[in-house]
């Protein structure tokens, strides 16, 4: 993650839309294997993945607004 979001911590930015230093949109999520080692992360991971369609729709609207 350091390559895309220098200094960011996954625990702080997961599930939120971010922009890297080149202006690209990044949506950090935990690797699914995290749930195997820490079941407490499962609900948060599910919420992050379920929010992906909303993020995509938001980005599409922004793209069409800027045309």
C-alpha positions as CSV (number, residue, x, y, z in Angstrom):
1,X,0.0,0.0,0.0
2,X,3.0,2.3,0.6
3,X,3.4,2.5,-3.2
4,X,0.0,4.0,-3.7
5,X,-0.7,5.9,-0.5
6,X,2.5,6.8,1.3
7,X,2.2,6.9,5.0
8,X,-1.4,5.6,5.0
9,X,-2.4,2.8,7.4
10,X,-4.8,0.2,6.1
11,X,-6.7,0.3,9.4
12,X,-7.4,4.0,9.0
13,X,-8.2,4.2,5.3
14,X,-9.9,0.9,4.4
15,X,-13.3,1.3,3.0
16,X,-12.8,4.9,2.0
17,X,-12.1,6.4,-1.4
18,X,-8.6,7.8,-1.6
19,X,-6.5,9.5,-4.3
20,X,-2.9,8.6,-4.8
21,X,-0.1,11.1,-5.6
22,X,-1.0,10.8,-9.3
23,X,-4.6,11.6,-8.8
24,X,-5.8,8.0,-9.3
25,X,-8.7,6.8,-7.2
26,X,-7.8,4.0,-4.7
27,X,-10.3,2.0,-2.6
28,X,-8.2,0.2,0.0
29,X,-9.6,-3.0,1.5
30,X,-8.2,-5.7,3.7
31,X,-7.0,-8.8,2.0
32,X,-9.8,-11.5,2.4
33,X,-7.3,-13.8,4.3
34,X,-7.5,-11.3,7.2
35,X,-10.8,-12.9,8.1
36,X,-9.2,-16.3,8.5
37,X,-6.8,-14.9,11.2
38,X,-9.1,-12.3,12.8
39,X,-12.8,-13.0,12.6
40,X,-13.5,-9.6,14.2
41,X,-12.5,-8.1,10.8
42,X,-15.1,-10.0,8.8
43,X,-18.0,-7.6,9.3
44,X,-15.9,-4.6,8.4
45,X,-14.6,-6.3,5.3
46,X,-18.1,-7.2,4.2
47,X,-19.1,-3.6,4.6
48,X,-16.1,-2.4,2.6
49,X,-16.9,-4.8,-0.2
50,X,-20.6,-4.1,-0.2
51,X,-19.8,-0.3,-0.6
52,X,-17.9,-0.8,-3.8
53,X,-21.0,-0.5,-6.1
54,X,-21.8,2.9,-4.4
55,X,-18.3,4.1,-4.9
56,X,-18.4,3.1,-8.6
57,X,-21.7,4.9,-9.1
58,X,-20.3,8.0,-7.4
59,X,-17.2,8.0,-9.7
60,X,-19.4,7.5,-12.8
61,X,-21.5,10.5,-11.8
62,X,-18.4,12.6,-11.2
63,X,-17.0,11.5,-14.6
64,X,-20.3,12.5,-16.4
65,X,-20.5,15.8,-14.5
66,X,-16.9,16.7,-15.7
67,X,-17.6,16.0,-19.4
